Amino acid sequence: MSRLHVFDLDGTLLRGTTASLEIARRLDRLPELLLLEGEFAAGTLDTRGFAAAVCRLWAELTPEVVAEAFDAAPWIGGLPEVLADIRRRGEHAVVVTMSPDFFAGRLTALGVDEVVASAFPPLPLRGTPDPAGILTPADKVPAVERIRARLGLGREACAAYGDSVSDVPLFRVLEHTVAVNADATLRGLARHRYDGDDLGAAYRLARSSLAGGAPPGAEPSPPAARGTRTPVREESA
């Protein structure tokens, strides 16, 4: 039986940061971006207003700068190994994110099968994005529903990985969920919780859930990622 693994980007695959923050650092626009993020957190700016504002802020952004930001970003450990294992099993890995498509789309080169992200104008940014193409947290649910229906999978064959309130709508409709370095709200909704720098550990929790509660290790797991790992904590609801 095939399965669908749905990953959030900001704060989940990108550890402790967002695509927007990494781009802003490269453009030396971090203070301005932090002001926008503060307005977004306070609720005075929605995702569509945020997207329009960053387009103005990043008017000189080029594909080369995006590539530099992507390559230098702090990706969670074990990402290539997990994606390779999903593909080896004939399963599907997708990323659904509110971040810009010109950044998130690069994940397909790492082994992600499909990326659903906010649609921005071509680079360099000379216009404002169509509000209809900018994702909101609620948009994650129909995006996943479309993908799983196309693949002929039920919700019971889907696992979601996320970190924050933007993942709440999806976590409310899927059973197999893993909160990865998550805030308190999402931790309370998730079936499993993981804190650390090894996506493989979170992935094994999801596989356990998908298998009906079998203990981690009951199915083959991807090879451990190379490098030093921070202490981890795994919990199940």
SEVEXPA-504325 format. One line per field, with one value per residue: residue in three letters; x negated, y negated, z of N, C-alpha, C in turn. Coordinates in steps of 0.2 Angstrom, whole numbers, plus 2048, in hexadecimal, padded with zeros to 3 digits. Each point is the difference from the previous one (the first is absolute). Layout:
BEGIN
resn c(ala	...)
n.X c(X	...)
n.Y c(Y	...)
n.Z c(Z	...)
ca.X c(X	...)
ca.Y c(Y	...)
ca.Z c(Z	...)
c.X c(X	...)
c.Y c(Y	...)
c.Z c(Z	...)
END
This chain:
BEGIN
resn c(met	ser	arg	leu	his	val	phe	asp	leu	asp	gly	thr	leu	leu	arg	gly	thr	thr	ala	ser	leu	glu	ile	ala	arg	arg	leu	asp	arg	leu	pro	glu	leu	leu	leu	leu	glu	gly	glu	phe	ala	ala	gly	thr	leu	asp	thr	arg	gly	phe	ala	ala	ala	val	cys	arg	leu	trp	ala	glu	leu	thr	pro	glu	val	val	ala	glu	ala	phe	asp	ala	ala	pro	trp	ile	gly	gly	leu	pro	glu	val	leu	ala	asp	ile	arg	arg	arg	gly	glu	his	ala	val	val	val	thr	met	ser	pro	asp	phe	phe	ala	gly	arg	leu	thr	ala	leu	gly	val	asp	glu	val	val	ala	ser	ala	phe	pro	pro	leu	pro	leu	arg	gly	thr	pro	asp	pro	ala	gly	ile	leu	thr	pro	ala	asp	lys	val	pro	ala	val	glu	arg	ile	arg	ala	arg	leu	gly	leu	gly	arg	glu	ala	cys	ala	ala	tyr	gly	asp	ser	val	ser	asp	val	pro	leu	phe	arg	val	leu	glu	his	thr	val	ala	val	asn	ala	asp	ala	thr	leu	arg	gly	leu	ala	arg	his	arg	tyr	asp	gly	asp	asp	leu	gly	ala	ala	tyr	arg	leu	ala	arg	ser	ser	leu	ala	gly	gly	ala	pro	pro	gly	ala	glu	pro	ser	pro	pro	ala	ala	arg	gly	thr	arg	thr	pro	val	arg	glu	glu	ser	ala)
n.X c(7FC	801	7FB	803	7FA	803	7FB	800	7FF	803	7FA	801	800	802	7FA	805	803	800	803	805	7FF	800	806	803	7FD	801	806	7FE	805	7FC	7FD	801	7FD	7FC	800	800	7FB	7FE	801	7FD	7FC	801	801	7FC	7FD	804	801	806	801	7FF	803	805	7FF	7FF	805	803	7FF	802	801	7FA	804	7FA	800	7FB	803	806	7FC	7FD	806	802	7FA	800	806	802	7FF	806	7FD	7FD	801	7FA	7FE	804	7FE	7FA	801	803	7FB	7FC	804	7FF	7FE	804	7FC	804	7FF	804	7FF	801	7FA	7FC	803	7FD	801	806	801	7FB	805	803	7FA	803	806	802	806	803	800	804	7FF	7FF	805	7FA	800	7FE	7FA	7FD	802	804	804	806	800	803	804	803	7FA	802	7FC	805	800	806	7FC	7FC	806	803	7FA	800	806	7FE	7FA	803	805	7FC	7FD	806	7FE	801	804	803	7FF	802	7FA	801	7FC	800	800	805	803	7FC	7FE	804	802	7FA	7FD	805	7FE	7FA	800	7FC	7FE	7FB	800	7FC	7FC	806	805	802	803	7FB	7FC	805	7FF	7FA	7FF	7FB	7FB	7FD	7FA	7FD	7FB	805	802	7FA	7FF	801	7FC	7FC	801	800	7FB	7FE	802	7FD	7FB	803	7FB	7FD	7FC	7FC	7FE	807	7FF	7FD	7FB	800	7FA	7FD	802	7FC	7FB	7FE	803	805	800	803	806	802	807	804	806)
n.Y c(806	7FB	7FB	7FB	7FD	7FD	7FD	7FD	7FA	7FA	801	804	7FF	7F9	802	7FE	801	7FB	801	7FC	803	806	7FE	7FE	805	804	7FD	801	804	803	7FA	7FF	806	7FF	7FA	803	804	7FB	7FD	805	801	7FA	803	7FB	805	802	807	7FD	7FD	805	804	7FC	800	807	800	7FB	803	805	7FA	800	804	804	804	7FC	7FB	801	802	7FA	7FD	803	800	7FA	802	7FF	805	803	803	804	7F9	800	802	7FC	7FB	803	800	7FA	7FE	803	7FE	7FB	7FC	7FB	7FC	7FD	7FA	7FE	7FB	7FC	802	7FB	800	7FA	800	801	7FE	7FE	802	7FF	7FC	7FF	800	7FA	804	7FC	7FA	7FF	7FA	7FA	7FE	7FF	7F9	800	802	7FA	7FF	800	805	800	805	804	7FC	802	7FE	7FB	805	803	800	7FD	7FD	801	7FF	7FB	7FD	802	7FE	7FB	7FF	801	7FC	7FC	802	7FE	7FC	804	7FD	807	7FE	7FA	7FE	7FC	7FC	7FD	7F9	7FD	7FA	7FE	805	7FC	7FD	802	7FF	7FC	800	801	807	801	7FD	7FC	7FE	7FC	800	802	7FB	7FD	7FB	800	7FF	7FC	7FE	800	805	7FD	800	7FC	800	7FD	802	804	7FE	804	7FD	7FA	802	803	7FB	7FD	803	7FF	7F9	800	803	7FB	7FC	804	803	7FA	801	800	7FA	802	7FD	7FA	800	800	7FA	7FE	800	7FB	804	7FC	800	805	7FE	806	7FE	804	7FE)
n.Z c(800	7FB	801	803	7FF	805	7FE	806	7FE	802	803	7FB	7FA	801	803	803	7F9	7FB	7FB	803	806	7FD	7FD	805	803	7FA	801	806	801	805	802	7F9	7FF	805	7FE	7FA	803	803	7FA	7FD	805	800	7FA	7FF	7FE	7FB	7FE	7FE	805	804	7FC	800	807	800	7FC	803	806	7FC	7FE	803	803	7FF	7FB	7FF	802	7FD	7FB	801	800	7FB	7FD	803	7FF	806	7FC	802	805	7FB	7FE	7FD	806	803	7FC	801	806	800	7FC	804	805	7FC	805	802	7FF	804	7FE	805	7FD	804	800	7FD	7FA	7FF	807	802	7F9	803	804	7FA	800	806	7FC	801	800	805	7FD	806	7FD	803	7FB	7FF	7FE	7F9	801	801	806	7FB	803	801	804	7FC	804	7FB	7FE	805	803	803	807	7FF	7FC	806	802	7FD	801	806	801	7FC	803	806	7FE	7FD	806	801	804	805	805	801	7FA	804	800	805	7FE	806	801	7FD	802	7FC	804	804	7FB	7FE	806	7FF	7FA	802	800	7FB	806	7FE	806	7FC	806	803	7FE	805	7FC	7FC	805	802	7FA	800	7FC	7FD	804	7FC	804	7FC	7FE	800	7FA	7FF	805	7FE	7FB	804	804	7FA	7FE	806	800	7FA	803	803	802	7FA	804	801	7F9	800	7FD	7FA	803	7FF	7FD	805	801	7FC	804	804	804	801	807	800	7FF	800	7FF	803	7FD)
ca.X c(804	7FC	802	7FE	7FD	801	7FC	800	7F9	7FD	800	801	7FA	7FB	800	7FF	800	805	7FD	800	7FA	7FA	7FF	7FF	7F9	7FC	801	7FE	807	803	804	806	804	802	806	806	802	804	807	804	801	805	806	801	7FE	801	7FB	800	7FD	7F9	7FD	7FF	7FB	7F9	7FF	7FD	7FA	7FB	801	7FA	7FF	7FF	800	7F9	801	804	7FC	7FC	804	803	7FB	7FD	805	7FF	805	800	7FC	803	805	7FF	801	807	803	7FE	803	807	801	7FE	806	805	805	800	7FE	802	7FF	805	7FE	802	7FA	7FF	7FF	7FA	7FC	802	800	7FA	800	800	7FA	7FD	804	807	803	804	800	806	7FD	803	7FD	7FD	7FE	7F9	7FA	801	807	802	807	803	803	808	802	803	7FB	7FC	804	801	800	806	7FF	7FC	804	802	7FA	7FF	805	7FF	7FB	802	805	7FC	7FC	805	7FE	804	7FC	7FC	7F9	7FC	7FD	7FF	7FA	800	7FD	803	807	801	801	805	806	7FE	800	806	803	7FC	7FE	7F9	7FD	7FA	7FE	7F9	7FE	806	803	804	806	7FF	7FF	806	805	7FC	800	7F9	7FC	7F8	7FC	7F9	7FD	7FF	806	801	803	807	803	801	806	805	801	803	807	803	801	805	7FD	7FA	7FB	7FB	7FC	803	7FF	7F9	800	7FA	7FA	7FF	7FC	7F9	7FF	802	807	801	804	807	805	806	805	807	806)
ca.Y c(7FA	7FA	7FC	7F9	7FD	7F8	7FC	7F9	7FD	7FC	803	807	802	7FB	800	7F9	7FA	800	7FF	7F9	7FE	801	7FC	7F9	800	7FF	7F9	7FB	7FD	803	7FC	7FE	806	801	7FB	803	806	7FD	7FE	806	803	7FC	800	7FA	802	807	802	7FD	7F9	802	801	7FA	7FC	803	7FF	7F9	801	804	7FE	802	807	804	807	802	7FE	806	806	7FF	800	807	804	7FE	800	806	805	805	806	806	7FF	804	807	801	7FF	806	806	800	801	807	804	7FF	7FC	7F9	7FA	7F9	7FA	7FB	7FA	7F9	7FD	7FF	806	800	803	807	804	803	806	806	802	804	807	7FE	801	7FB	7FB	7FB	7FA	7FA	7FE	7F9	7FE	802	7FC	7FB	7FE	7F9	7FF	802	806	801	803	807	805	800	805	7FE	807	804	802	806	806	802	802	807	804	801	805	807	802	802	806	806	801	7FD	7FC	804	802	7FA	7FD	7F9	7FE	7F9	7FE	7FA	7FF	801	807	803	802	806	804	801	805	806	803	802	7FA	800	7F9	800	7FA	7FC	7FC	804	802	806	806	802	804	805	807	801	7FA	802	7FA	801	7FF	806	801	807	802	7FE	804	807	7FF	800	807	804	7FF	802	808	802	800	804	7FC	7FE	805	806	800	7FD	7F9	7FD	800	7FB	7FA	7FF	7FA	800	7FE	7FD	804	801	803	803	801	802	7FE)
ca.Z c(800	800	805	7FF	806	7FE	804	800	7FF	805	807	800	7FC	801	808	804	7FC	7FB	7F9	7FF	804	7FD	7FA	802	802	7FA	7FD	805	801	805	804	7FD	800	807	801	7FD	803	806	7FE	7FE	806	804	7FD	7FD	7FA	7FE	7FC	7F9	801	801	7FA	7FD	803	7FE	7F9	800	803	7FD	7F9	7FC	801	7FA	801	803	808	802	800	806	806	800	801	806	805	805	7FF	805	7FE	7FE	7FB	7FA	802	801	7F9	7FC	803	7FD	7F9	7FF	801	7FB	803	7FE	804	7FD	804	7FF	804	7FE	7FE	7F9	7FC	7FD	805	801	7FB	7FF	804	7FC	7FE	806	800	802	7FA	7FE	805	7FF	803	7FE	7FA	7FF	7F9	7FF	802	806	802	7FD	801	806	7FF	800	807	7FF	800	807	804	807	803	7FE	7F9	800	800	7F9	7FD	801	7FD	7F9	7FF	802	7FC	7FA	801	802	807	805	805	805	7FD	800	806	7FF	804	800	806	802	7FF	7F9	7FE	804	7FC	7FD	805	802	7FB	7FF	806	801	800	804	801	800	803	7FF	806	805	7FD	7FB	804	803	7FB	7FC	802	802	801	7FF	801	7FE	7F9	7FC	7FD	800	806	7FF	7FB	803	804	7FB	7FD	805	800	7FA	801	805	806	801	803	7FC	7FF	7FD	7F8	7FF	801	7FB	803	804	7FC	803	804	807	801	806	803	7FD	804	7FD	804	7FD	804)
c.X c(7FC	803	7FE	7FD	800	7FC	801	7F9	7FD	801	800	7FA	7FA	801	7FF	800	805	7FD	7FF	7FA	7F9	7FE	7FE	7F9	7FC	800	7FF	807	803	804	807	805	802	806	806	802	803	807	804	801	805	806	802	7FE	802	7FB	7FF	7FD	7F8	7FC	7FF	7FB	7F9	7FE	7FD	7F9	7FA	800	7FA	7FE	7FF	800	7F9	800	804	7FC	7FB	803	802	7FA	7FD	805	7FF	806	7FF	7FB	804	805	7FF	801	807	804	7FE	804	808	800	7FE	806	806	806	7FE	7FE	802	7FE	806	7FE	802	7FA	800	7FF	7F8	7FB	802	7FF	7F9	7FF	801	7FA	7FD	804	807	804	804	800	806	7FE	804	7FC	7FE	7FF	7F9	7FB	7FD	807	802	807	802	803	807	802	803	7FA	7FC	804	801	800	806	7FF	7FC	805	803	7FA	7FE	806	800	7FB	801	805	7FD	7FC	805	7FF	806	7FC	7FC	7F9	7FC	7FD	7FD	7FA	801	7FE	804	808	802	802	806	806	7FE	800	807	804	7FC	7FF	7F9	7FC	7FA	7FE	7F9	7FE	805	802	805	807	800	7FE	806	804	7FC	801	7F9	7FD	7F8	7FD	7F9	7FE	7FF	807	802	804	808	804	801	807	806	801	803	808	803	801	805	7FD	7FB	7FA	7FB	7FB	803	800	7F9	800	7FA	7FA	7FF	7FC	7F9	800	802	808	801	805	808	805	806	805	806	805	803)
c.Y c(7FA	7FB	7F9	7FC	7F8	7FC	7F8	7FE	7FC	802	807	803	7FB	7FF	7F9	7FA	801	7FF	7F8	7FD	801	7FC	7F9	7FF	7FF	7F9	7FB	7FC	803	7FC	7FE	806	802	7FC	803	806	7FE	7FE	806	804	7FC	800	7FA	801	807	802	7FD	7F9	801	801	7FA	7FB	802	7FF	7F9	800	803	7FF	802	808	803	808	802	7FF	806	806	800	801	808	804	7FF	801	806	805	805	806	806	7FF	804	808	802	800	806	806	800	802	808	804	7FF	7FB	7F9	7FB	7F9	7FB	7FB	7FA	7F9	7FC	800	807	800	803	807	805	803	806	806	803	805	807	7FF	801	7FA	7FA	7FB	7FA	7FA	7FE	7F9	7FF	803	7FC	7FD	7FE	7F9	7FE	803	807	800	803	807	805	801	805	7FD	807	804	804	807	807	802	802	807	805	801	805	807	803	802	806	806	802	7FD	7FC	804	802	7FA	7FE	7F9	7FE	7F8	7FD	7FA	800	801	807	802	802	807	805	802	806	806	803	801	7F9	800	7F8	800	7F9	7FB	7FC	804	802	806	807	803	804	806	807	802	7F9	801	7F9	802	7FF	806	802	808	803	7FE	804	807	7FF	800	807	805	7FF	802	808	802	801	804	7FC	7FE	806	806	800	7FD	7F9	7FD	800	7FA	7FA	800	7F9	800	7FD	7FD	805	800	802	802	802	802	7FE	806)
c.Z c(800	806	7FE	806	7FE	805	7FF	7FF	805	807	800	7FC	800	808	803	7FC	7FB	7F9	7FF	804	7FD	7F9	803	803	7FA	7FD	805	801	806	805	7FE	800	807	801	7FD	803	807	7FF	7FF	806	804	7FC	7FC	7F8	7FE	7FB	7F9	801	801	7F9	7FB	802	7FF	7F9	7FF	803	7FC	7F8	7FC	801	7FA	802	803	807	803	801	806	807	802	802	807	806	805	7FF	805	7FE	7FE	7FA	7F9	801	800	7F9	7FC	802	7FE	7F9	7FF	801	7FB	803	7FE	805	7FD	806	7FF	805	7FD	7FE	7F8	7FC	7FD	805	801	7FB	7FF	804	7FB	7FE	805	801	802	7F9	7FD	806	7FE	804	7FE	7F9	7FF	7F9	7FF	803	7FA	801	7FE	801	807	7FF	800	806	7FF	801	806	804	807	804	7FE	7F9	800	800	7F9	7FB	801	7FE	7F9	7FE	802	7FB	7F9	801	802	807	805	805	804	7FD	7FF	807	7FF	806	800	807	803	7FF	7F8	7FE	804	7FB	7FD	806	803	7FC	7FF	807	801	7FF	805	801	801	802	800	806	804	7FC	7FC	804	803	7FB	7FD	804	803	801	800	801	7FE	7F9	7FC	7FD	800	807	800	7FA	803	804	7FB	7FE	806	800	7FA	800	805	807	802	803	7FB	7FF	7FD	7F9	7FF	800	7FB	804	805	7FD	803	804	807	801	807	804	7FE	805	7FC	804	7FB	804	803)
END
